[in-house]
Amino acid sequence: MTTTIPVFDGHNDLLLRLERAPQCREEIFLKRGADGHLDLPRMREGGFAGGLFAIYVPSPPDPNAPDLFALMEYPPYDVPLPDPVPAGEALPIAISAAAQMLWMERASKGEFAICRTAAEITAAMDRGAVAGVMHMEGAEAIGEDLDALHVFHALGLRSLGPVWSRSTIFGHGVPFRFPGKPDTGPGLTETGKALVRECNALGILVDLSHLNEKGFDDVARISTSPLVATHSNAHALCPSPRNLTDRQLAQIAESGGMVGLNFATFFLREDGHGATDCGLDPMLRHLDYLIEKLGEDYVGFGSDFDGCVVPSEIGDVTGLPRLLETLRLHGYDNELLQKLAHRNWNATLKSQIGA
């Protein structure tokens, strides 16, 4: 039955929810709620067996800044990106988010485990615990000397995206624009290239989601690991700069890399709208396309739960069995469903962070 297939997911923003309301963290994580997409009881219900949990540093509050999702609701749009966040300001926020993840492990009493190797992911999933891999979405907290990278690695960091759209000292991200292309500026800085090399040396996955095209190309030239985009879709089906062009998909395929399907309606719908009443057909189209371009061993899920709006038929993490059943009815056999749900991510992480 598809409802028994465990899902390992390439991206979520639960840590950001906890950071925004730390006084309510037990209510948010340990109890079944109606807000957001993830909590421990709903993970259990939806078959969510693990994933990459993102440390993300928000831009400083600006009362005059418009709501991002509201601006993206009705394309075309071109949303100005916030200013870079200095490492000195970002570091304590990122440390606090990492501390939230360590708290999740303690508070869950064995139901959530921070995993640092592929073997630990498999062991956690086998015993029924949620396997959490620490990820960093935007490396603002890492200084030019890269010392903080080693600190976070010691805490459990095993995946990192050099940028979250806004620029960092390492490179440049794509804007929130529709329609648009990812060719939006210069590539990695020299410090960014050093970051990629150090991530390779430490066994930290380098995430290409949010990175612009020239930065993507620089990672492809420098990295000794397969190329991975944790939560991105096909630009040919939805012309957002956040999605991957056919040329980029070909580079990922050539490297034996991986793409996680982003559930965000903004990056699924061909019209770029954020409306959630689109059913699951856009997800099917993107998955079919990604499998055609990459092969069935190199595609998975990268939901962006708690960081986006998702189709109403998914709703939250409890909608994962509904998605899997829809894919089965679409013609995906059990072997392919297993690969999409967790086997491909497990194999990719084994090659990136170590067995």
C-alpha positions in Angstrom: 0.0 0.0 0.0 1.3 3.5 -0.8 0.3 4.7 2.6 3.1 2.6 4.1 5.9 4.0 2.0 8.1 6.3 4.1 9.0 9.7 2.7 12.4 11.4 3.1 12.1 15.0 2.0 14.7 17.3 0.6 13.7 20.6 2.3 11.5 22.1 5.0 11.4 25.3 7.1 10.1 24.0 10.4 13.1 25.5 12.3 12.0 28.9 11.1 8.5 28.4 12.6 10.2 27.4 15.9 12.5 30.4 15.8 9.6 32.8 15.3 7.8 31.5 18.4 10.3 29.7 20.6 8.0 30.1 23.6 5.5 27.9 21.8 7.9 25.3 20.5 6.4 22.4 22.4 3.0 23.3 21.1 4.4 23.7 17.5 6.5 20.5 17.4 5.2 18.0 19.9 1.5 18.4 19.5 -0.8 17.9 16.5 -1.7 21.4 15.2 -3.7 23.0 12.5 -1.1 25.7 11.6 1.8 25.2 9.3 2.7 22.0 7.6 4.8 20.0 10.0 4.7 18.7 13.6 5.7 15.4 15.0 2.2 13.8 15.2 1.4 14.9 11.6 4.8 13.6 10.4 3.8 10.2 11.9 0.4 10.3 10.2 1.8 11.3 6.8 4.6 8.8 6.7 7.2 11.6 6.9 10.3 9.5 7.8 13.0 12.2 7.6 14.3 15.2 5.7 16.6 18.1 5.4 15.7 20.7 8.1 16.8 24.2 7.0 18.5 26.8 9.1 17.4 30.1 7.5 18.3 33.7 8.6 15.4 36.0 7.8 16.1 39.6 6.8 15.7 42.2 9.5 12.1 43.3 10.1 11.0 46.1 7.8 7.5 47.5 8.5 7.5 49.1 5.1 8.4 45.9 3.2 5.5 44.3 1.3 4.5 40.7 1.9 6.4 38.4 -0.4 3.7 35.9 -1.0 1.1 38.7 -1.6 3.3 40.2 -4.3 3.8 36.8 -6.0 0.1 36.0 -6.0 -0.7 37.6 -9.4 2.0 37.5 -12.1 3.9 39.1 -13.7 5.9 40.2 -10.7 9.5 41.3 -9.9 10.1 41.4 -6.1 13.2 43.4 -5.0 15.5 41.2 -2.9 16.5 42.3 0.6 20.0 43.6 1.4 22.7 41.1 2.4 22.8 40.1 6.1 26.3 40.5 7.6 27.8 37.3 9.2 28.0 39.0 12.6 24.2 39.5 12.6 23.4 36.1 11.0 25.5 33.9 13.2 23.6 34.1 16.5 20.3 33.5 14.6 21.7 30.5 12.8 23.1 29.1 16.1 19.7 29.5 17.7 18.0 27.6 14.9 20.6 24.8 15.2 19.8 24.8 18.9 16.1 24.4 18.1 17.0 21.3 16.1 19.0 19.8 19.0 16.1 20.6 21.3 13.8 18.7 18.9 16.0 15.6 19.3 15.9 15.9 23.2 12.2 16.7 23.5 11.1 13.9 21.2 12.5 11.2 23.5 13.8 9.2 20.6 11.2 9.9 18.0 13.4 12.5 16.2 17.1 11.9 15.5 19.7 14.2 14.0 21.6 12.2 11.5 25.2 12.8 10.3 25.7 9.8 8.1 23.7 7.8 5.7 23.9 4.8 8.1 22.3 7.0 10.8 19.5 8.0 8.5 18.8 4.3 7.7 19.0 3.3 11.4 16.6 6.1 12.4 14.1 5.2 9.7 14.4 1.5 10.5 13.4 2.1 14.2 10.6 4.4 13.3 12.3 7.7 14.3 12.2 10.8 12.0 15.6 11.2 10.5 16.6 14.9 10.5 19.6 16.2 8.5 20.8 19.7 9.4 20.8 22.0 6.3 21.6 25.7 5.9 19.6 27.7 3.4 21.8 30.7 2.6 25.3 30.8 4.2 25.1 34.3 5.7 26.2 32.9 9.1 29.5 31.6 7.6 32.3 34.2 7.7 35.0 34.7 5.1 37.5 32.5 7.1 35.0 29.6 6.9 35.6 28.8 10.6 31.9 28.8 11.4 31.4 26.1 8.7 33.5 23.8 10.8 31.4 24.7 13.9 28.2 23.9 12.2 29.6 20.7 10.7 30.5 19.6 14.3 26.9 20.4 15.3 25.6 18.1 12.5 25.4 20.3 9.3 25.5 18.1 6.3 23.9 20.2 3.6 24.3 23.9 2.6 23.0 26.3 0.0 25.4 29.2 -0.5 22.5 31.6 -1.0 18.9 32.1 -0.3 18.1 34.4 -3.3 19.6 37.5 -1.6 23.3 37.9 -2.2 26.0 36.6 0.2 29.7 37.0 0.3 29.7 33.7 -1.6 27.5 34.4 -4.5 24.2 35.5 -5.9 20.7 34.1 -5.9 17.8 34.3 -8.3 15.2 36.9 -7.8 11.5 36.3 -7.1 10.3 37.2 -10.6 7.8 35.8 -13.0 8.4 35.1 -15.8 12.1 35.0 -15.7 15.4 33.1 -16.2 18.1 32.1 -13.7 20.8 34.0 -15.7 20.6 37.0 -13.4 24.2 38.1 -12.5 27.8 37.0 -11.8 28.9 33.7 -10.5 30.5 32.6 -7.2 33.0 34.9 -5.6 36.5 33.6 -4.8 35.3 33.0 -1.2 32.3 31.1 -2.6 34.6 28.8 -4.6 36.6 28.2 -1.4 33.3 27.4 0.4 32.4 24.8 -2.2 35.8 23.1 -1.9 35.6 23.1 1.9 32.1 21.6 1.8 33.4 18.9 -0.5 36.3 18.2 1.9 33.9 18.0 4.9 31.2 15.9 3.3 28.6 18.7 3.2 26.2 18.6 0.3 26.2 21.8 -1.8 22.6 22.8 -2.6 22.0 24.5 -5.9 18.4 25.7 -5.3 18.2 29.5 -5.2 21.6 29.9 -6.9 21.8 31.8 -10.1 22.9 30.3 -13.4 26.6 31.4 -13.3 26.9 30.3 -9.7 25.4 27.0 -10.7 28.0 26.7 -13.5 30.8 27.5 -11.1 29.7 24.8 -8.7 29.5 22.3 -11.6 33.1 23.2 -12.5 34.5 23.1 -9.0 32.6 20.5 -7.0 33.8 16.9 -6.8 30.4 15.7 -5.8 27.2 15.1 -7.9 25.1 18.2 -8.4 22.0 18.5 -6.2 19.1 20.9 -6.1 17.1 20.1 -3.0 13.8 21.9 -3.9 13.5 23.1 -7.5 11.3 22.3 -10.5 11.4 22.4 -14.3 11.8 25.9 -15.9 10.3 24.5 -19.2 7.0 24.0 -17.4 7.0 27.0 -15.1 9.3 29.9 -16.2 10.4 31.0 -12.7 14.1 31.8 -12.1 13.8 29.4 -9.1 13.3 26.5 -11.5 16.0 24.6 -13.5 16.5 25.0 -17.2 17.0 22.0 -19.5 20.7 22.8 -19.7 21.0 22.8 -15.9 19.0 19.5 -15.7 21.4 18.0 -18.3 24.4 19.0 -16.1 22.8 17.5 -13.0 22.1 14.3 -15.0 25.6 14.1 -16.3 27.0 14.3 -12.8 24.6 11.7 -11.4 23.0 14.3 -9.2 19.5 14.8 -7.8 16.5 17.2 -7.9 13.8 17.4 -5.2 10.4 18.4 -6.4 9.3 21.7 -4.8 5.6 21.6 -3.8 5.2 25.5 -3.9 2.4 26.4 -6.2 4.4 29.5 -7.4 7.0 27.1 -8.9 4.6 24.4 -10.1 1.9 26.3 -12.0 2.6 27.2 -15.6 1.0 30.6 -15.0 3.1 31.3 -11.9 0.1 32.0 -9.7 0.1 31.0 -6.1 -3.5 29.8 -5.9 -3.7 26.4 -4.3 -6.7 25.1 -6.1 -4.6 23.6 -8.9 -5.0 19.9 -7.9 -2.0 17.6 -8.2 -1.7 17.7 -12.0 1.1 20.3 -12.0 3.1 18.0 -9.7 2.6 15.1 -12.0 3.8 17.1 -15.0 7.0 18.2 -13.3 7.8 14.8 -12.0 7.2 13.2 -15.4 9.5 15.9 -16.9 12.2 15.5 -14.3 12.2 11.8 -14.6 12.5 12.1 -18.4 15.5 14.4 -18.1 17.3 12.9 -15.1 16.2 9.3 -14.9 14.1 7.7 -12.2 17.1 7.2 -9.9 17.7 10.9 -9.5 14.4 12.6 -8.6 12.7 12.9 -5.2 10.7 15.3 -3.1 11.8 18.7 -1.8 8.5 19.9 -0.4 9.5 23.3 1.1 6.9 22.5 3.8 6.5 25.5 6.3 8.2 27.7 3.8 5.6 28.0 1.0 2.0 27.5 -0.1 1.2 24.1 -1.4 -1.7 22.6 -3.4 -4.8 22.3 -1.2 -5.0 18.6 -2.1 -1.7 18.2 -0.2 -2.6 20.6 2.5 0.2 19.6 4.9 2.4 16.6 5.6 -0.6 14.4 6.1 -1.3 14.8 2.3 1.8 12.8 1.4 -0.1 9.4 1.1 -2.6 11.1 -1.1 0.2 12.3 -3.4 1.7 8.8 -3.5 -1.6 7.2 -4.3 -2.2 9.8 -7.1 1.2 8.9 -8.5 0.3 5.2 -8.4 -2.9 5.9 -10.3 -0.8 7.9 -12.7 1.1 4.8 -13.6 4.1 4.9 -11.3 4.8 1.3 -10.0 5.8 0.5 -6.4 9.5 0.4 -7.3 9.5 3.9 -8.7 7.4 5.2 -5.8 10.0 3.8 -3.3 12.7 5.6 -5.2 10.9 8.9 -5.3 9.8 8.7 -1.7 13.2 7.9 0.0 15.6 5.6 -1.8 17.0 8.2 -4.2 17.6 10.7 -1.4 19.2 8.0 0.7 21.6 7.0 -2.1 22.4 10.6 -2.9 23.2 11.5 0.7 25.3 8.3 1.1 27.4 9.6 -1.8 27.6 13.1 -0.4 27.9 12.9 3.4 29.3 9.5 3.7 28.0 6.0 4.6 
